[in-house]
C-alpha cells in the first residue's frame, strides 16, 4: 500500500525515534561478562522494548522495507 509523502515522512521520523529508544535501552542492558548482551533487559522495561520492536516492524511494513528484526 503506497503512502503519501507526508505520511511517509512522519513514519520515517517515528522510525528514527524508535531506533534511538531501542538503542538507549540496549546500551543500558549491555553488561555481564566481557561485555556480552544480557538475554533480556530489566523486567519493567522488557515489555516496552518488545512493543517498540513491534512498532518498528509495523512501520517497516507500511514503508515497504525489509524486516528490521535483527535479533
C-alpha positions as CSV (number, residue, x, y, z in Angstrom):
1,X,0.0,0.0,0.0
2,X,1.7,3.2,-1.1
3,X,1.7,6.1,1.4
4,X,1.7,9.8,0.5
5,X,4.9,11.9,1.1
6,X,3.6,13.5,4.3
7,X,2.7,10.2,5.9
8,X,6.0,8.6,4.7
9,X,7.9,11.5,6.3
10,X,6.0,11.0,9.6
11,X,6.6,7.3,9.5
12,X,10.4,7.8,8.9
13,X,10.6,10.3,11.8
14,X,8.8,7.8,14.1
15,X,11.1,5.0,12.9
16,X,14.1,7.1,13.7
17,X,12.8,7.9,17.2
18,X,12.0,4.3,17.9
19,X,15.5,3.3,16.8
20,X,17.0,5.8,19.2
21,X,14.9,4.5,22.1
22,X,15.8,0.9,21.3
23,X,19.5,1.8,21.1
24,X,19.2,3.6,24.5
25,X,17.6,0.5,26.1
26,X,20.1,-1.8,24.6
27,X,23.0,0.3,25.8
28,X,21.6,0.2,29.3
29,X,21.3,-3.6,29.1
30,X,24.8,-4.2,27.8
31,X,27.0,-5.7,30.5
32,X,27.7,-9.0,32.1
33,X,30.9,-11.0,31.4
34,X,33.2,-9.5,28.8
35,X,30.5,-7.0,27.6
36,X,28.1,-9.7,26.4
37,X,24.5,-8.8,26.0
38,X,22.1,-9.9,28.7
39,X,19.3,-12.1,27.3
40,X,16.6,-9.5,28.3
41,X,16.5,-6.1,29.8
42,X,15.1,-5.2,33.2
43,X,11.7,-6.8,33.7
44,X,9.9,-3.4,33.9
45,X,11.4,-2.3,30.5
46,X,11.2,-5.7,28.7
47,X,7.6,-5.1,27.6
48,X,8.4,-1.6,26.4
49,X,11.3,-3.0,24.4
50,X,9.1,-5.6,22.8
51,X,6.4,-3.0,22.0
52,X,9.0,-0.8,20.3
53,X,10.3,-3.7,18.2
54,X,6.7,-4.5,17.1
55,X,6.0,-0.9,16.2
56,X,9.3,-0.8,14.2
57,X,8.2,-3.9,12.3
58,X,4.8,-2.4,11.6
59,X,6.3,0.9,10.3
60,X,8.8,-1.1,8.1
61,X,5.9,-3.0,6.7
62,X,4.0,0.2,5.9
63,X,7.1,1.7,4.3
64,X,7.7,-1.5,2.3
65,X,11.1,-2.1,4.0
66,X,12.5,-5.4,4.8
67,X,12.2,-6.7,8.3
68,X,14.1,-4.7,10.9
69,X,14.1,-7.5,13.4
70,X,17.8,-8.3,13.5
71,X,17.6,-10.3,16.8
